[in-house]
């Protein structure tokens, strides 16, 4: 009887050890599988982030190349053509010309030079708006908003609630981002109002932009395609900034955060 009880106890101990071993093995296997899945998920996220950063860089390069091509075309087609024409008129000037013809050629040359200077100023203004250079970001945005308001196409308002603005080196990118947002609204949103607010919060510069248009499709937010989002995020990456899409019943609302 005692031997039977000892055998039963031994059997129970053995079974218990087997169960504990199997449970331990299951935990170990589960942990290994979980770690592998976690590692695979991290690699997937890293690849997505890497692809996204590559896309931003690609967009930035394409945008720069398009801008350079546009400037080169304007210089060639406008400035180049006017300078060539001016050179031809200069070639006609000689001491044998009657005073009235000389005066006429001089007048035309002066007109061509004036047009050339105007074209160069226009190209320079596109590169960095004069009002931004002279008066700074806030006044440049106010001027942009007023220009759009005067067009009568859409109601647009701007609130500046900043106690301090960003460095001048960052102003152009911020200005271009706001321009891009407004352009997207005018082209795609079918909105009737736009509101822009600038403010500071815990050492960061915030831009809150919203319209009452048809909003953005989730696919565009996921894929970061269309509506100029790539250009905006490319400029934000230069500023080490981020963009967040806020909940809004109608239209679009975004918050851009810039250190």
TORMIMAR-583926 format. One record per residue (C-alpha): residue number from 1; residue in three letters; x, y, z. Coordinates in nm, 3 decimals. Layout:
% TORMIMAR-583926
<node NUM, "ALA", <X, Y, Z>>
...
END
This chain:
% TORMIMAR-583926
<node 1, "UNK", <0.000, 0.000, 0.000>>
<node 2, "UNK", <0.282, 0.229, 0.091>>
<node 3, "UNK", <0.459, 0.141, -0.232>>
<node 4, "UNK", <0.140, 0.217, -0.424>>
<node 5, "UNK", <0.108, 0.557, -0.261>>
<node 6, "UNK", <0.472, 0.631, -0.332>>
<node 7, "UNK", <0.424, 0.530, -0.696>>
<node 8, "UNK", <0.118, 0.752, -0.724>>
<node 9, "UNK", <0.307, 1.042, -0.563>>
<node 10, "UNK", <0.599, 0.983, -0.798>>
<node 11, "UNK", <0.365, 0.970, -1.095>>
<node 12, "UNK", <0.204, 1.297, -0.985>>
<node 13, "UNK", <0.544, 1.459, -0.945>>
<node 14, "UNK", <0.653, 1.337, -1.288>>
<node 15, "UNK", <0.329, 1.456, -1.448>>
<node 16, "UNK", <0.362, 1.789, -1.270>>
<node 17, "UNK", <0.718, 1.829, -1.392>>
<node 18, "UNK", <0.611, 1.741, -1.746>>
<node 19, "UNK", <0.328, 1.995, -1.730>>
<node 20, "UNK", <0.562, 2.262, -1.592>>
<node 21, "UNK", <0.816, 2.176, -1.863>>
<node 22, "UNK", <0.552, 2.198, -2.135>>
<node 23, "UNK", <0.420, 2.526, -1.997>>
<node 24, "UNK", <0.773, 2.664, -1.977>>
<node 25, "UNK", <0.843, 2.544, -2.330>>
<node 26, "UNK", <0.518, 2.704, -2.450>>
<node 27, "UNK", <0.610, 3.035, -2.284>>
<node 28, "UNK", <0.957, 3.021, -2.440>>
<node 29, "UNK", <0.815, 2.939, -2.785>>
<node 30, "UNK", <0.551, 3.211, -2.750>>
<node 31, "UNK", <0.819, 3.462, -2.644>>
<node 32, "UNK", <1.042, 3.368, -2.940>>
<node 33, "UNK", <0.750, 3.395, -3.186>>
<node 34, "UNK", <0.641, 3.725, -3.028>>
<node 35, "UNK", <0.995, 3.864, -3.049>>
<node 36, "UNK", <1.023, 3.759, -3.412>>
<node 37, "UNK", <0.689, 3.919, -3.496>>
<node 38, "UNK", <0.786, 4.232, -3.305>>
<node 39, "UNK", <1.119, 4.247, -3.491>>
<node 40, "UNK", <0.943, 4.193, -3.824>>
<node 41, "UNK", <0.694, 4.468, -3.738>>
<node 42, "UNK", <0.977, 4.704, -3.642>>
<node 43, "UNK", <1.157, 4.627, -3.967>>
<node 44, "UNK", <0.833, 4.690, -4.156>>
<node 45, "UNK", <0.785, 5.027, -3.983>>
<node 46, "UNK", <1.150, 5.116, -4.043>>
<node 47, "UNK", <1.110, 5.033, -4.412>>
<node 48, "UNK", <0.792, 5.240, -4.434>>
<node 49, "UNK", <0.967, 5.530, -4.261>>
<node 50, "UNK", <1.273, 5.488, -4.481>>
<node 51, "UNK", <1.057, 5.477, -4.796>>
<node 52, "UNK", <0.866, 5.782, -4.673>>
<node 53, "UNK", <1.188, 5.978, -4.610>>
<node 54, "UNK", <1.315, 5.876, -4.953>>
<node 55, "UNK", <0.988, 5.997, -5.104>>
<node 56, "UNK", <1.022, 6.330, -4.923>>
<node 57, "UNK", <1.378, 6.366, -5.049>>
<node 58, "UNK", <1.270, 6.273, -5.401>>
<node 59, "UNK", <0.986, 6.526, -5.386>>
<node 60, "UNK", <1.224, 6.794, -5.259>>
<node 61, "UNK", <1.471, 6.724, -5.541>>
<node 62, "UNK", <1.194, 6.719, -5.804>>
<node 63, "UNK", <1.052, 7.044, -5.666>>
<node 64, "UNK", <1.395, 7.210, -5.676>>
<node 65, "UNK", <1.459, 7.086, -6.029>>
<node 66, "UNK", <1.119, 7.209, -6.147>>
<node 67, "UNK", <1.188, 7.548, -5.988>>
<node 68, "UNK", <1.530, 7.565, -6.153>>
<node 69, "UNK", <1.384, 7.464, -6.488>>
<node 70, "UNK", <1.115, 7.731, -6.457>>
<node 71, "UNK", <1.368, 8.000, -6.370>>
<node 72, "UNK", <1.601, 7.887, -6.651>>
<node 73, "UNK", <1.310, 7.897, -6.897>>
<node 74, "UNK", <1.206, 8.246, -6.786>>
<node 75, "UNK", <1.566, 8.369, -6.807>>
<node 76, "UNK", <1.608, 8.216, -7.152>>
<node 77, "UNK", <1.269, 8.307, -7.299>>
<node 78, "UNK", <1.219, 8.651, -7.148>>
<node 79, "UNK", <1.545, 8.798, -7.029>>
<node 80, "UNK", <1.758, 8.624, -7.292>>
<node 81, "UNK", <1.531, 8.727, -7.578>>
<node 82, "UNK", <1.516, 9.089, -7.463>>
<node 83, "UNK", <1.892, 9.111, -7.417>>
<node 84, "UNK", <1.945, 8.960, -7.763>>
<node 85, "UNK", <1.708, 9.216, -7.916>>
<node 86, "UNK", <1.880, 9.496, -7.723>>
<node 87, "UNK", <2.216, 9.377, -7.856>>
<node 88, "UNK", <2.080, 9.392, -8.213>>
<node 89, "UNK", <1.970, 9.751, -8.163>>
<node 90, "UNK", <2.306, 9.840, -8.011>>
<node 91, "UNK", <2.466, 9.697, -8.326>>
<node 92, "UNK", <2.274, 9.949, -8.537>>
<node 93, "UNK", <2.422, 10.246, -8.354>>
<node 94, "UNK", <2.698, 10.426, -8.539>>
<node 95, "UNK", <2.815, 10.782, -8.585>>
<node 96, "UNK", <2.665, 10.805, -8.937>>
<node 97, "UNK", <2.305, 10.776, -8.816>>
<node 98, "UNK", <2.081, 11.083, -8.834>>
<node 99, "UNK", <1.998, 11.226, -8.491>>
<node 100, "UNK", <1.629, 11.128, -8.514>>
<node 101, "UNK", <1.709, 10.761, -8.595>>
<node 102, "UNK", <1.973, 10.753, -8.321>>
<node 103, "UNK", <1.719, 10.893, -8.075>>
<node 104, "UNK", <1.460, 10.633, -8.181>>
<node 105, "UNK", <1.705, 10.343, -8.138>>
<node 106, "UNK", <1.820, 10.479, -7.802>>
<node 107, "UNK", <1.458, 10.501, -7.687>>
<node 108, "UNK", <1.388, 10.141, -7.792>>
<node 109, "UNK", <1.706, 10.015, -7.624>>
<node 110, "UNK", <1.604, 10.195, -7.305>>
<node 111, "UNK", <1.259, 10.037, -7.325>>
<node 112, "UNK", <1.405, 9.688, -7.371>>
<node 113, "UNK", <1.639, 9.739, -7.076>>
<node 114, "UNK", <1.346, 9.853, -6.860>>
<node 115, "UNK", <1.148, 9.540, -6.959>>
<node 116, "UNK", <1.452, 9.322, -6.885>>
<node 117, "UNK", <1.492, 9.474, -6.539>>
<node 118, "UNK", <1.121, 9.423, -6.473>>
<node 119, "UNK", <1.147, 9.053, -6.570>>
<node 120, "UNK", <1.450, 9.006, -6.346>>
<node 121, "UNK", <1.266, 9.172, -6.057>>
<node 122, "UNK", <0.966, 8.944, -6.118>>
<node 123, "UNK", <1.184, 8.632, -6.112>>
<node 124, "UNK", <1.358, 8.759, -5.797>>
<node 125, "UNK", <1.021, 8.826, -5.632>>
<node 126, "UNK", <0.911, 8.467, -5.704>>
<node 127, "UNK", <1.228, 8.336, -5.539>>
<node 128, "UNK", <1.176, 8.542, -5.225>>
<node 129, "UNK", <0.885, 8.787, -5.202>>
<node 130, "UNK", <1.001, 9.145, -5.150>>
<node 131, "UNK", <0.758, 9.204, -4.862>>
<node 132, "UNK", <0.895, 8.894, -4.686>>
<node 133, "UNK", <1.248, 9.023, -4.727>>
<node 134, "UNK", <1.166, 9.376, -4.610>>
<node 135, "UNK", <0.895, 9.334, -4.346>>
<node 136, "UNK", <0.907, 8.970, -4.236>>
<node 137, "UNK", <0.678, 8.669, -4.222>>
<node 138, "UNK", <0.369, 8.814, -4.052>>
<node 139, "UNK", <0.336, 9.108, -4.289>>
<node 140, "UNK", <0.399, 8.881, -4.589>>
<node 141, "UNK", <0.117, 8.647, -4.481>>
<node 142, "UNK", <-0.113, 8.944, -4.417>>
<node 143, "UNK", <-0.038, 9.074, -4.766>>
<node 144, "UNK", <-0.101, 8.729, -4.920>>
<node 145, "UNK", <-0.431, 8.696, -4.731>>
<node 146, "UNK", <-0.540, 9.046, -4.835>>
<node 147, "UNK", <-0.461, 8.973, -5.201>>
<node 148, "UNK", <-0.676, 8.659, -5.194>>
<node 149, "UNK", <-0.953, 8.837, -5.002>>
<node 150, "UNK", <-0.956, 9.117, -5.260>>
<node 151, "UNK", <-1.003, 8.865, -5.539>>
<node 152, "UNK", <-1.353, 8.793, -5.404>>
<node 153, "UNK", <-1.318, 8.418, -5.470>>
<node 154, "UNK", <-1.314, 8.309, -5.107>>
<node 155, "UNK", <-1.336, 8.452, -4.755>>
<node 156, "UNK", <-1.003, 8.424, -4.577>>
<node 157, "UNK", <-0.897, 8.538, -4.229>>
<node 158, "UNK", <-0.566, 8.544, -4.045>>
<node 159, "UNK", <-0.495, 8.567, -3.671>>
<node 160, "UNK", <-0.144, 8.626, -3.544>>
<node 161, "UNK", <-0.128, 8.523, -3.178>>
<node 162, "UNK", <0.248, 8.481, -3.159>>
<node 163, "UNK", <0.464, 8.645, -2.895>>
<node 164, "UNK", <0.777, 8.551, -3.089>>
<node 165, "UNK", <0.822, 8.446, -3.450>>
<node 166, "UNK", <1.065, 8.203, -3.611>>
<node 167, "UNK", <1.418, 8.281, -3.739>>
<node 168, "UNK", <1.438, 8.460, -4.074>>
<node 169, "UNK", <1.617, 8.158, -4.221>>
<node 170, "UNK", <1.294, 7.958, -4.179>>
<node 171, "UNK", <1.049, 8.225, -4.295>>
<node 172, "UNK", <1.051, 8.142, -4.666>>
<node 173, "UNK", <0.967, 7.775, -4.612>>
<node 174, "UNK", <0.684, 7.865, -4.373>>
<node 175, "UNK", <0.550, 8.121, -4.623>>
<node 176, "UNK", <0.564, 7.865, -4.907>>
<node 177, "UNK", <0.386, 7.605, -4.691>>
<node 178, "UNK", <0.100, 7.846, -4.623>>
<node 179, "UNK", <0.090, 7.935, -4.993>>
<node 180, "UNK", <0.069, 7.564, -5.080>>
<node 181, "UNK", <-0.214, 7.506, -4.831>>
<node 182, "UNK", <-0.412, 7.798, -4.971>>
<node 183, "UNK", <-0.348, 7.683, -5.329>>
<node 184, "UNK", <-0.470, 7.332, -5.244>>
<node 185, "UNK", <-0.788, 7.474, -5.094>>
<node 186, "UNK", <-0.855, 7.696, -5.396>>
<node 187, "UNK", <-0.787, 7.416, -5.644>>
<node 188, "UNK", <-0.941, 7.112, -5.479>>
<node 189, "UNK", <-1.149, 7.182, -5.169>>
<node 190, "UNK", <-1.447, 7.376, -5.310>>
<node 191, "UNK", <-1.440, 7.577, -4.988>>
<node 192, "UNK", <-1.598, 7.913, -4.911>>
<node 193, "UNK", <-1.381, 8.010, -4.612>>
<node 194, "UNK", <-1.021, 7.973, -4.497>>
<node 195, "UNK", <-0.882, 8.054, -4.154>>
<node 196, "UNK", <-0.512, 8.070, -4.062>>
<node 197, "UNK", <-0.377, 8.113, -3.710>>
<node 198, "UNK", <-0.018, 8.144, -3.587>>
<node 199, "UNK", <0.071, 8.097, -3.221>>
<node 200, "UNK", <0.342, 7.981, -2.979>>
<node 201, "UNK", <0.312, 7.690, -2.739>>
<node 202, "UNK", <0.589, 7.564, -2.508>>
<node 203, "UNK", <0.871, 7.683, -2.727>>
<node 204, "UNK", <0.727, 7.574, -3.062>>
<node 205, "UNK", <0.576, 7.770, -3.349>>
<node 206, "UNK", <0.227, 7.652, -3.450>>
<node 207, "UNK", <0.034, 7.707, -3.771>>
<node 208, "UNK", <-0.333, 7.609, -3.759>>
<node 209, "UNK", <-0.496, 7.603, -4.101>>
<node 210, "UNK", <-0.856, 7.512, -4.177>>
<node 211, "UNK", <-1.116, 7.542, -4.449>>
<node 212, "UNK", <-1.480, 7.435, -4.487>>
<node 213, "UNK", <-1.433, 7.239, -4.810>>
<node 214, "UNK", <-1.482, 6.872, -4.887>>
<node 215, "UNK", <-1.186, 6.762, -4.677>>
<node 216, "UNK", <-0.922, 6.499, -4.748>>
<node 217, "UNK", <-0.972, 6.135, -4.832>>
<node 218, "UNK", <-0.813, 5.889, -4.588>>
<node 219, "UNK", <-0.622, 5.733, -4.874>>
<node 220, "UNK", <-0.443, 6.061, -4.936>>
<node 221, "UNK", <-0.342, 6.085, -4.571>>
<node 222, "UNK", <-0.212, 5.730, -4.569>>
<node 223, "UNK", <-0.023, 5.742, -4.895>>
<node 224, "UNK", <0.082, 6.105, -4.861>>
<node 225, "UNK", <-0.013, 6.164, -5.224>>
<node 226, "UNK", <-0.191, 6.443, -5.404>>
<node 227, "UNK", <-0.302, 6.787, -5.296>>
<node 228, "UNK", <0.057, 6.906, -5.255>>
<node 229, "UNK", <0.109, 6.713, -4.929>>
<node 230, "UNK", <0.446, 6.588, -5.043>>
<node 231, "UNK", <0.569, 6.942, -5.110>>
<node 232, "UNK", <0.441, 7.060, -4.773>>
<node 233, "UNK", <0.596, 6.771, -4.581>>
<node 234, "UNK", <0.920, 6.807, -4.774>>
<node 235, "UNK", <0.949, 7.169, -4.661>>
<node 236, "UNK", <0.850, 7.068, -4.308>>
<node 237, "UNK", <1.128, 6.810, -4.297>>
<node 238, "UNK", <1.377, 7.089, -4.369>>
<node 239, "UNK", <1.231, 7.277, -4.071>>
<node 240, "UNK", <1.227, 6.961, -3.850>>
<node 241, "UNK", <0.852, 7.020, -3.826>>
<node 242, "UNK", <0.547, 6.792, -3.824>>
<node 243, "UNK", <0.192, 6.805, -3.957>>
<node 244, "UNK", <-0.115, 6.669, -3.777>>
<node 245, "UNK", <-0.459, 6.633, -3.932>>
<node 246, "UNK", <-0.719, 6.734, -3.674>>
<node 247, "UNK", <-1.077, 6.612, -3.649>>
<node 248, "UNK", <-1.324, 6.841, -3.824>>
<node 249, "UNK", <-1.683, 6.772, -3.921>>
<node 250, "UNK", <-1.663, 6.961, -4.249>>
<node 251, "UNK", <-1.352, 7.053, -4.441>>
<node 252, "UNK", <-0.988, 7.018, -4.343>>
<node 253, "UNK", <-0.797, 7.127, -4.034>>
<node 254, "UNK", <-0.424, 7.080, -3.990>>
<node 255, "UNK", <-0.173, 7.182, -3.727>>
<node 256, "UNK", <0.188, 7.234, -3.827>>
<node 257, "UNK", <0.444, 7.231, -3.547>>
<node 258, "UNK", <0.788, 7.387, -3.600>>
<node 259, "UNK", <1.058, 7.391, -3.329>>
END
